Structures are given as C-alpha cells and as structure tokens.
Amino acid sequence: MHQQPAESSQPVRAPAPAPADSRRRVLLLGFVVAVAFSLRLGAAFEFRSLFWSDEIFQTLEPAHRLAYGYGITTWEWREGTRSWVLPAVLAGIMRVSGGLAPGSSGYLLAITVCLCLLSLLPVIFAYVWARRVSAPGTGLLAAALSAVWFELIFFAPKAFSEVILAHVFLAGLLLATTEDHRKERGRLLAAGIMFGITLALRVPYAPVVGFAVIYLCRRQLRQKWLPLALGLAVSVVAFGMIDAFSLGSPFQSLWKLGWIDLAESKSLQFGSSPWYAYLASLVWVWSWGFPLIVYFVALGAPRSPLLLWLVAVLFVTHSFLEHKEYRYLYLMVPLVCTLAALGMAQWAQRFPARRRAVIAGLLAAWCLGSGLLAWNFRPYWTAYSGNLRAFEQMSRSGDTCGVGLLGMPWNWTGGYAYLHRDVPILQLEVPGDAARLSPHFNYLLAFDGASSVPEGFERQWCWRGSCLFTRPGDCTPAPGYHINRVLQQRGQ
C-alpha cells in the first residue's frame, strides 16, 4: 500500500481517488454521519440526564432568563463572572422554537437537535483529518470510530461550554490546515476567529489554542501568522465589547472571575483533586479498554504528531488545575478517536492480504467495546432524569401554580428552563416546611420513599427514584419568597 509521509505543519493530501470510489465514499460517509446523528439524538431523549448542574444553570437557565425574563440566578451571574455569548445564542433558539410544542418541550427539542448537529463536527473532523494524513479509507474508519464512541454520544446534547467550544476549535483546526492556497488568507482569518472564540469563552483551552497556532504557523509570519492573529483579535475584541455592554466593563467575565477565585478560592469550594486525578478518571472510564486505546493512539501518533501534542498539552495543563471535572477533557476525546483510527490502519497493514477484514474486525470490536463501556457508565446516562421529566411535565400542565422540592436540591432539577412557568419554586429542607408551606405549591417533587409528603398530595408517577405529587386547588402567594433571594442569602 502507498505510504504517505508523516504530518508536517500542513497535513498531506492523499492521492485523488477515482470518481466511482469518491461517490461510494461520499455515500458511506453520509451513512456514518446519519448513524452518528441517530445515536446522539436517540440517546438524548432516551437517556436524559443531569450529570453536572452547570449544563442547566450556567447556560440554559440564563438563556431562559434572557429570552423570557425569569429564571434562577446563581452567584456567577449575580457577580457578573460569566459571558452572555453562549446563553444569548441559546436564548435565540428558545424564542424561535418556543411554539413548537407546549411548555418547554418545543425549545428543548430544538436546542437538543442543534447541539446534536453541532456534535457531528468530531465525526467530520476525524474523516477529513485522517483522510489527509493517511488515505480515504482511513478517514471513513476514523469517522466511524467517532460516530459510535460512547463519550461523544453522551456529551452531544449537553449545553456545556467545554463541549461546544471544543467543536468550534476542531472546525478552526480544519480550516487552518486545509490545502487551498487560492483562499488561504480568508480561510486562516476564519480559523483565527474560531480560535479566538474558543480562547475568549474557555480560557483553560488557551494552551491548546496557543500551541496549535505556533505549531501550524512557526516562521511563516506573513502567510499564516498575520491572518490568524487578525482573526483572533477580532473575536477577542468582540468578546470584550459584549462583556462591556452586558456586564459593565470589558472582559469582566474573565478578570472578575479570576479576582474572586484568587481572593476567595471560590472554585475550591466545589472540590479539589490531586494532579493524577484525570489519569485515574481515564483509567476508570475506559476501564479494560485503556491500554488498547493508548496502544493504537501511540501507533497512529507518527502519522499526525500535532494531534498527539494537542492531547498532551490539554491533559498536562488541566492536570495542574486544582478543581477538576471530567468534562473539561472533552476536547481530548475526538482527537484520541482520530489517532486510534490512524493506529488501527497502521496495524492492519501488517496483514496486506486480509487488511479489509482486519479493519472490519477492529471496527466491530470498537463498537462492542463502546457499548460495554457505556453500560459501565450507565448511572450517569440517567442521573436525575426523573427530575427533568417532572419539570418538563409541569411546564405542560396549565394548573401549575407552585412547585415544592422536598429534600431535593434546586440544582438537581431543570430549573425554569425546564419548568417554563413563572411560579415559585420552594426549597423544603427543614422538617415541617412541607406541611407549613403546602398552600403555596400544588406540585411536589421528592425522592421515592419520602415520608413527609403533606396531606392532600397524591402521587402521580415515579421515575428513576424521583416522584411527582400533586394536589387539587390553587396556590396562595408566598409573601417575600423567591428562590433567588434564598440563593443570594446562601451565596450560591
């Protein structure tokens, strides 16, 4: 088989295939993309979950407040330490699609579809990148690995800034490495804009963005540095202006968060982890597949050293952060899938007579392994799904006049983004609160087996450990009560 040279700053383009082969590969790629989208959208609705509350209260909830005027406000938004860019985009989708279905169902469906479509970028990235540095067949293999990998499916519908900006970065990386000298400056300008968006909205990605730019440009000042730098500057300046308009001062969401964290160690209040925590997490999540993945990644790395360097920079720099969340490493997953495909293609060359059969076997094993690892990950696929379903159901009930949370923390719910009713949400924590405040709510959400359900409430249904109760009649106003006032008193 023809051997391509290893990747330089510009990925090598494989020889152009015959027209018939091109059409067949386009059809196969279309099939892979369709499978990827079906898996992501199906999982989003079948396995709705709330793994980290940030996906609601740092993105969807402020978007709902921007679109409809009410919502839960956490300390980050009270202090002005979050950018409105991403919530503004989600708010636009909410306003446009709110009438598609009753309650919150219409815009939740639209947002889920949009995020799942955006999550196809890793599949496209894997195909294009592997095809450039290896061969079209390897590109299809890389796309297939990315299409079925359980982590990419799990995170696809989740409105995390880390996930969305990882997709933006991958698009920028493709643009920055495309061989098209006729439009090189415009393409690099667009890549710089995407890198700038990633940098401005996700500062911990800065080392990755910086390394990618340096690696790709090196000494090519006029050809690459200038358009990329201009694109970066456009994004960063626009970001600063949006902060000035929405928060009061340029780049406030960056410097104020840093100042609060420095003065109060705010992030450490949510937990700290040792430097090796991410390695331990990868070993746990990938389980028995960990050594195999590392092996194929190492085998494929010489074909694309840039991707391995990006994985290393992301992993090492994030390991120095004291507060760690597994989702912060999301960008690493599509890069690993692409490198693993390159490694598999390289390994299959040892069997020239049976290469296609070996590739098919490796792909089948990857699919099976992804399914088994997803099964090990199953508690997270449905975490607090009953709470989200309950809030969405209450949004469709015309009689909802108040919601009580019995022993149920507010940040384990869907907030007003799912409730979509401008009614009080009451946190019932002290014994006797439920009975005393029951006139102020007619829906009650509690864990299955709760013993202090107020008199007059009847259970409607239970789902995965959460139960929804209701009572007939209206609600009386709760004087001076609002959940945002409670959160402000607690500093939450």
C-alpha positions, 0 to 999 in steps of 0.5 A, a space after each residue: 500500500 502507498 505510504 504517505 509521509 508523516 504530518 508536517 505543519 500542513 497535513 498531506 493530501 492523499 492521492 485523488 481517488 477515482 470518481 466511482 470510489 469518491 461517490 461510494 465514499 461520499 455515500 458511506 460517509 453520509 451513512 456514518 454521519 446519519 448513524 452518528 446523528 441517530 445515536 446522539 439524538 436517540 440517546 438524548 431523549 432516551 437517556 436524559 440526564 443531569 450529570 453536572 448542574 452547570 449544563 442547566 444553570 450556567 447556560 440554559 437557565 440564563 438563556 431562559 432568563 434572557 429570552 423570557 425574563 425569569 429564571 434562577 440566578 446563581 452567584 456567577 451571574 449575580 457577580 457578573 463572572 460569566 459571558 452572555 455569548 453562549 446563553 444569548 445564542 441559546 436564548 435565540 433558539 428558545 424564542 424561535 422554537 418556543 411554539 413548537 410544542 407546549 411548555 418547554 418541550 418545543 425549545 428543548 427539542 430544538 436546542 437538543 437537535 442543534 447541539 446534536 448537529 453541532 456534535 457531528 463536527 468530531 465525526 467530520 473532523 476525524 474523516 477529513 483529518 485522517 483522510 489527509 494524513 493517511 488515505 480515504 479509507 482511513 478517514 471513513 474508519 476514523 469517522 466511524 470510530 467517532 460516530 459510535 464512541 460512547 463519550 461523544 454520544 453522551 456529551 452531544 446534547 449537553 449545553 456545556 461550554 467545554 463541549 461546544 467550544 471544543 467543536 468550534 476549535 476542531 472546525 478552526 483546526 480544519 480550516 487552518 490546515 486545509 490545502 487551498 492556497 487560492 483562499 488561504 488568507 480568508 480561510 486562516 482569518 476564519 480559523 483565527 476567529 474560531 480560535 479566538 472564540 474558543 480562547 475568549 469563552 474557555 480560557 483553560 483551552 488557551 494552551 491548546 489554542 496557543 500551541 496549535 497556532 505556533 505549531 501550524 504557523 512557526 516562521 511563516 509570519 506573513 502567510 499564516 501568522 498575520 491572518 490568524 492573529 487578525 482573526 483572533 483579535 477580532 473575536 477577542 475584541 468582540 468578546 470584550 465589547 459584549 462583556 462591556 455592554 452586558 456586564 459593565 466593563 470589558 472582559 469582566 467575565 474573565 478578570 472578575 472571575 479570576 479576582 474572586 477565585 484568587 481572593 476567595 478560592 471560590 472554585 475550591 469550594 466545589 472540590 479539589 483533586 490531586 494532579 493524577 486525578 484525570 489519569 485515574 478518571 481515564 483509567 476508570 472510564 475506559 476501564 479494560 479498554 485503556 491500554 488498547 486505546 493508548 496502544 493504537 493512539 501511540 501507533 497512529 501518533 507518527 502519522 499526525 504528531 500535532 494531534 498527539 501534542 494537542 492531547 498532551 498539552 490539554 491533559 498536562 495543563 488541566 492536570 495542574 488545575 486544582 478543581 477538576 471535572 471530567 468534562 473539561 477533557 472533552 476536547 481530548 476525546 475526538 482527537 484520541 478517536 482520530 489517532 486510534 483510527 490512524 493506529 488501527 490502519 497502521 496495524 492492519 497493514 501488517 496483514 496486506 492480504 486480509 487488511 479489509 477484514 482486519 479493519 472490519 474486525 477492529 471496527 466491530 470490536 470498537 463498537 462492542 467495546 463502546 457499548 460495554 463501556 457505556 453500560 459501565 457508565 450507565 448511572 450517569 446516562 440517567 442521573 436525575 432524569 426523573 427530575 427533568 421529566 417532572 419539570 418538563 411535565 409541569 411546564 405542560 400542565 396549565 394548573 401549575 401554580 407552585 412547585 415544592 422540592 422536598 429534600 431535593 436540591 434546586 440544582 438537581 432539577 431543570 430549573 425554569 428552563 425546564 419548568 417554563 412557568 413563572 411560579 415559585 419554586 420552594 426549597 423544603 429542607 427543614 422538617 415541617 416546611 412541607 406541611 407549613 408551606 403546602 398552600 403555596 405549591 400544588 406540585 411536589 417533587 421528592 425522592 421515592 420513599 419520602 415520608 413527609 409528603 403533606 396531606 392532600 398530595 397524591 402521587 402521580 408517577 415515579 421515575 428513576 427514584 424521583 416522584 411527582 405529587 400533586 394536589 387539587 386547588 390553587 396556590 396562595 402567594 408566598 409573601 417575600 419568597 423567591 428562590 433567588 433571594 434564598 440563593 443570594 442569602 446562601 451565596 450560591 
